[in-house]
Amino acid sequence: MAQGLEKVVIAYLDTHVAVWLYAGLTARLSKEAQRRIEERELLLSPMVLLEFQYLYERNRIAIEAEAVFEYLNSTLEIGLCGFPFGAVARAAAANSWTSDPFDRIIVGHAQANRNALLITADHEIRRHYTGAVW
């Protein structure tokens, strides 16, 4: 490729993967997940941010969503994806294999953005989305 025109390869992180990165629990990641994380630009669906807050409000994590995101962004350069929500919602609507709105939209986000890679430990997501890796 011409200099300066390198293809940016992205990967989305599922909520649990992002929480584990925040907590420094990289040993929970598979070797393949670690490899993919190291070689790609990492993004979060805004739905992951909402799920962080949901987990905080239910005492499943000890820090509010914005603080988790700010840490991930400032230390690991993980961005918040701004892909158009209309396209995400259309893709998510087709994910009838789950009734979990978080999973539907997180997967829909990756699907809508050219079937991007989604790093997830979730077996059900991996079973239904070919772009999911663990």
C-alpha positions as CSV (number, residue, x, y, z in Angstrom):
1,M,0.0,0.0,0.0
2,A,1.1,3.5,-0.6
3,Q,2.7,5.3,2.3
4,G,0.2,7.0,4.5
5,L,-2.7,4.9,3.1
6,E,-2.4,1.9,5.4
7,K,-5.7,0.2,6.0
8,V,-7.0,0.7,9.5
9,V,-8.1,-2.6,10.9
10,I,-10.6,-2.2,13.8
11,A,-12.0,-4.5,16.4
12,Y,-14.9,-3.9,18.7
13,L,-14.7,-5.1,22.3
14,D,-17.6,-6.8,24.1
15,T,-18.4,-5.5,27.5
16,H,-16.8,-8.2,29.6
17,V,-13.5,-7.9,27.6
18,A,-13.5,-4.2,28.1
19,V,-14.1,-4.6,31.9
20,W,-11.3,-7.1,32.1
21,L,-8.9,-4.8,30.3
22,Y,-10.0,-2.0,32.7
23,A,-9.3,-4.2,35.7
24,G,-6.0,-5.5,34.4
25,L,-7.3,-9.0,34.2
26,T,-5.6,-9.8,30.9
27,A,-5.0,-13.4,32.0
28,R,-8.8,-13.9,31.4
29,L,-8.3,-13.2,27.7
30,S,-7.6,-16.0,25.3
31,K,-4.2,-15.9,23.4
32,E,-6.2,-15.2,20.2
33,A,-8.1,-12.3,21.9
34,Q,-4.8,-10.8,23.2
35,R,-3.2,-11.1,19.7
36,R,-6.2,-9.4,18.0
37,I,-6.2,-6.6,20.7
38,E,-2.6,-5.9,20.1
39,E,-2.8,-5.6,16.3
40,R,-6.0,-3.5,15.9
41,E,-7.5,-0.2,16.5
42,L,-10.0,-0.9,19.3
43,L,-13.5,0.6,19.6
44,L,-16.5,0.3,21.9
45,S,-20.0,0.4,20.7
46,P,-21.8,3.1,22.7
47,M,-24.0,0.3,23.9
48,V,-21.0,-1.0,25.9
49,L,-20.8,2.3,27.7
50,L,-24.5,2.0,28.6
51,E,-23.9,-1.6,29.8
52,F,-21.0,-0.3,32.0
53,Q,-23.5,2.0,33.7
54,Y,-26.1,-0.7,34.0
55,L,-23.5,-3.0,35.7
56,Y,-22.4,-0.2,38.0
57,E,-26.0,0.6,39.0
58,R,-26.5,-3.1,39.9
59,N,-23.2,-3.2,41.9
60,R,-21.6,-5.6,39.4
61,I,-18.7,-3.2,38.8
62,A,-17.5,-0.6,41.3
63,I,-16.9,2.4,39.0
64,E,-19.2,4.5,36.8
65,A,-19.3,4.1,33.1
66,E,-17.7,7.3,32.2
67,A,-14.7,6.7,34.5
68,V,-14.2,3.2,32.9
69,F,-14.3,4.6,29.4
70,E,-12.0,7.5,30.2
71,Y,-9.4,5.1,31.6
72,L,-9.7,2.8,28.6
73,N,-9.4,5.7,26.2
74,S,-6.5,7.4,27.9
75,T,-4.4,4.4,28.7
76,L,-5.3,1.9,25.9
77,E,-6.5,4.4,23.2
78,I,-9.9,2.6,23.0
79,G,-12.3,4.8,21.2
80,L,-16.1,5.2,21.3
81,C,-17.5,4.4,17.8
82,G,-19.6,7.0,16.1
83,F,-21.0,4.8,13.4
84,P,-24.5,5.9,12.4
85,F,-27.0,4.4,14.9
86,G,-29.7,3.9,12.2
87,A,-27.5,1.4,10.4
88,V,-26.6,-0.3,13.8
89,A,-30.3,-0.6,14.7
90,R,-31.2,-2.1,11.3
91,A,-28.4,-4.7,11.8
92,A,-29.4,-5.3,15.4
93,A,-33.0,-5.9,14.5
94,A,-32.0,-9.0,12.5
95,N,-30.3,-10.5,15.5
96,S,-33.3,-12.4,16.7
97,W,-31.1,-15.2,18.2
98,T,-31.0,-13.2,21.4
99,S,-33.4,-11.1,23.4
100,D,-30.6,-9.3,25.2
101,P,-30.7,-5.7,23.9
102,F,-27.0,-5.1,24.8
103,D,-25.8,-8.1,22.8
104,R,-28.1,-7.3,19.9
105,I,-26.8,-3.8,19.5
106,I,-23.1,-4.6,20.2
107,V,-23.1,-7.3,17.6
108,G,-25.2,-5.1,15.3
109,H,-22.6,-2.4,15.6
110,A,-19.9,-4.7,14.4
111,Q,-22.1,-6.1,11.6
112,A,-23.1,-2.6,10.3
113,N,-19.5,-1.5,10.2
114,R,-18.5,-3.9,7.5
115,N,-18.8,-7.0,9.6
116,A,-15.9,-5.9,11.8
117,L,-14.2,-8.1,14.3
118,L,-15.8,-8.4,17.7
119,I,-13.7,-9.7,20.5
120,T,-15.9,-11.6,23.0
121,A,-15.9,-14.5,25.4
122,D,-19.6,-14.9,25.0
123,H,-20.3,-18.3,23.5
124,E,-23.7,-17.4,22.1
125,I,-22.4,-14.4,20.3
126,R,-19.6,-16.4,18.8
127,R,-22.0,-19.1,17.7
128,H,-24.1,-16.6,15.8
129,Y,-21.7,-13.9,14.5
130,T,-19.0,-15.1,12.2
131,G,-16.9,-12.0,13.0
132,A,-16.6,-12.8,16.7
133,V,-13.4,-14.2,18.0
134,W,-12.1,-15.4,21.3
